[in-house]
Amino acid sequence: MNTPDASNSHAHLARPLTRRPILLNYGFSGDVEDERACSAAIRRGSKSFHLASLLLPAQTRQAARALYAFCRHSDDLIDDPRSGMPALIRLRQRLDMIYVGEPAPFACDRAFARVVHEHAIAKPVVEALLDGFAMDLEGRRHQTIDDVKAYATCVASSVGLMMASVMGVSDRAALARAADLGIAMQLTNIARDVGEDARNGRLYLPLDWLDEHGIDTEAFLREPEFTPALGKVVERLLDEAARHYRLGHAGIRSLPKPCRHAIRTAALVYEAIGTSIAGNGYDSVSNRATTGLGTKIGLMIRARYEDSRWTATAIRDLHSRADPAARELVTVSGSLQQNRSLLRSTASEARDEDNTIGRVTDILLRLHADARTQALERRRAARDKVATLA
């Protein structure tokens, strides 16, 4: 994954949307219709994310849904066996159009274009997501856990960093923890879908781990069956996910307070999937772990009252270095968000200065008006005195 120099941050910013005739919008006339389409896509695509999004502040929720709708739509295109590499090429073209402010006439593109412009989402972060899709299309296998995490960074940490941008996070330590949470969730996905992926000819487990446990990968892909050895590999993967969840939770404490409940809920729901896998003896070939609605509601309540006090461990975790796989994306995202904060601060100071100048000008004009009034009154008094003497 190649990430451009973070110092050239202006190149990663999206331009404002250009005005387009309604006829070019495929029947959509504005923001509200696009937002409704994105919300509908989330309800269909992910019950867990939809539940968590309900807990976000309204403005953040709308941006998060637009972001998710574009990512989900892109993922569905890539997963369609009829699409292939041409679909990825078209997605890259559509992303370019989004960043020049002229999105393709799709609700998710238009809504996402508004989000990347308003929240200064760095283009390399979105491009990383498409790089992950390219790995899927190539059928790439991953030799080590670091390779698996590099893939997870592309397809999941990228989304976490986008979400952090939407929430206005610019601190690099907090952004690194958002990347950790993305890695943890993707490792959980991989652990849950071992059997389903194998039946579709896909394998995301580290090849060196499989080799260490004596598992013939080609034989497993031909006839996916659970074995205790495979269970050990899945257990190791979930142990790695747990480490990243711990780091991710430290980052949640530094999010804007109104956003913490939603993100903590999403994290706990995904962690519960790992718990369910463990409860099945780490057999995710014969079983697919799920979390029921009752469990999700319970976790949502727990997330609301989760201890958010800063402990020595939490502070240490917050300031841990970003995972090597995510370091470049964290850097470019952090640079852009900090520049955005600086620009906002400068603009605010300029507005304050303008207001000060305006107030001073108003005072001077009033003094001038008072002086003119007093001069007129003196002249009037002088004329009256002359008239009296005459």
Long-range contacts (C-beta under 8 A, 24 or more apart in sequence): 1-128, 1-131, 1-150, 1-153, 1-154, 1-328, 1-329, 3-124, 3-128, 3-328, 3-329, 3-331, 3-332, 4-124, 4-332, 6-331, 6-332, 6-334, 6-335, 6-336, 7-335, 9-122, 9-332, 9-335, 9-336, 9-339, 11-123, 12-122, 12-123, 12-124, 12-332, 12-336, 13-99, 13-117, 13-120, 13-122, 13-123, 13-336, 14-98, 14-99, 14-101, 14-113, 14-116, 14-117, 14-120, 14-121, 14-123, 15-99, 15-100, 15-101, 15-117, 16-101, 16-117, 17-101, 17-102, 17-103, 17-110, 17-113, 17-114, 17-117, 18-101, 18-102, 20-102, 20-105, 24-105, 25-105, 25-110, 26-105, 26-106, 28-105, 28-107, 28-110, 31-111, 31-114, 33-107, 34-66, 34-107, 34-108, 34-110, 34-111, 35-62, 35-65, 35-66, 35-111, 37-69, 37-107, 37-108, 37-111, 38-65, 38-66, 38-68, 38-69, 38-107, 38-108, 38-111, 39-65, 41-65, 41-68, 41-69, 41-72, 41-73, 41-108, 42-68, 42-69, 42-72, 45-72, 45-76, 46-72, 47-293, 47-296, 48-266, 48-269, 48-270, 48-291, 48-296, 49-266, 51-265, 51-269, 51-296, 51-300, 52-262, 52-263, 52-265, 52-266, 52-269, 53-262, 54-262, 55-261, 55-262, 55-265, 55-300, 56-258, 56-259, 56-262, 57-258, 57-259, 60-166, 60-167, 60-258, 60-259, 63-115, 63-118, 63-119, 63-166, 64-163, 64-166, 65-111, 66-108, 66-111, 66-112, 66-114, 66-115, 67-112, 67-115, 67-159, 67-162, 67-163, 67-166, 68-159, 69-107, 69-108, 69-111, 69-112, 70-108, 70-109, 70-111, 70-112, 71-129, 71-159, 73-106, 73-108, 74-129, 74-130, 74-133, 75-133, 78-133, 78-136, 78-137, 84-137, 85-137, 88-130, 88-133, 88-134, 88-137, 91-130, 91-133, 92-127, 92-130, 95-123, 95-126, 95-127, 95-130, 99-123, 115-166, 119-165, 119-166, 119-168, 120-165, 120-336, 120-337, 120-339, 120-340, 121-162, 121-165, 121-166, 121-333, 121-336, 122-161, 122-165, 122-332, 122-333, 122-335, 122-336, 124-328, 124-329, 124-332, 125-158, 125-161, 125-162, 125-165, 125-329, 125-332, 125-333, 126-158, 126-162, 128-153, 128-154, 128-157, 128-158, 128-329, 129-154, 129-155, 129-158, 129-159, 132-158, 136-202, 139-201, 139-202, 141-203, 141-204, 141-207, 141-217, 142-204, 142-205, 142-206, 142-207, 143-206, 143-207, 143-208, 144-206, 144-207, 144-208, 145-206, 145-209, 145-237, 145-240, 146-324, 146-325, 147-206, 148-187, 148-190, 148-204, 148-205, 148-206, 148-237, 149-183, 149-187, 149-240, 149-323, 149-325, 150-325, 151-186, 151-204, 152-182, 152-183, 152-186, 152-187, 152-190, 152-325, 153-179, 153-182, 153-183, 153-323, 153-325, 153-326, 153-329, 155-186, 156-182, 156-183, 156-185, 156-186, 156-189, 157-182, 157-183, 157-186, 157-325, 157-326, 157-329, 158-182, 158-329, 161-329, 161-330, 161-333, 163-263, 164-255, 164-333, 165-333, 165-336, 165-337, 167-255, 167-256, 167-259, 168-256, 168-337, 169-254, 169-255, 169-256, 169-337, 170-334, 170-337, 170-338, 170-340, 170-341, 171-254, 171-334, 172-322, 172-330, 172-331, 172-334, 173-251, 173-254, 173-318, 173-319, 174-251, 174-254, 174-255, 174-318, 175-322, 175-330, 175-333, 175-334, 175-337, 176-247, 176-251, 176-320, 176-321, 176-322, 176-323, 176-326, 176-327, 176-330, 177-247, 177-248, 177-250, 177-251, 177-252, 177-254, 177-317, 177-318, 178-248, 178-251, 179-322, 179-323, 179-326, 179-329, 179-330, 180-244, 180-245, 180-247, 180-248, 180-251, 180-322, 180-323, 180-326, 181-244, 181-245, 181-247, 181-248, 181-249, 181-251, 181-252, 181-263, 181-267, 182-326, 183-241, 183-244, 183-323, 183-325, 183-326, 184-241, 184-242, 184-243, 184-244, 184-245, 184-248, 184-267, 184-270, 184-271, 185-241, 185-266, 185-267, 185-270, 187-237, 187-238, 187-240, 187-241, 187-244, 188-238, 188-241, 188-270, 188-271, 188-273, 188-274, 190-237, 191-234, 191-237, 191-238, 191-241, 191-274, 191-277, 191-284, 192-273, 192-277, 192-284, 192-288, 192-289, 193-284, 193-288, 194-224, 194-230, 194-234, 194-284, 194-285, 195-224, 195-226, 195-284, 195-285, 195-286, 195-287, 195-288, 196-288, 198-224, 198-285, 199-224, 205-233, 205-234, 205-237, 206-233, 206-237, 209-233, 209-236, 209-237, 224-285, 225-285, 226-283, 226-284, 226-285, 226-286, 230-282, 230-285, 231-281, 231-282, 231-283, 232-282, 234-277, 234-282, 234-284, 235-278, 235-282, 238-274, 238-277, 238-278, 238-282, 241-274, 242-271, 242-274, 244-323, 245-270, 245-271, 246-317, 247-317, 247-320, 249-314, 249-317, 250-314, 250-315, 250-317, 250-318, 250-320, 251-318, 252-308, 253-308, 253-310, 253-314, 253-318, 254-318, 260-308, 261-300, 261-303, 261-304, 264-303, 264-306, 265-296, 265-299, 265-300, 265-303, 267-303, 268-299, 268-302, 268-303, 268-306, 269-295, 269-296, 269-299, 272-299
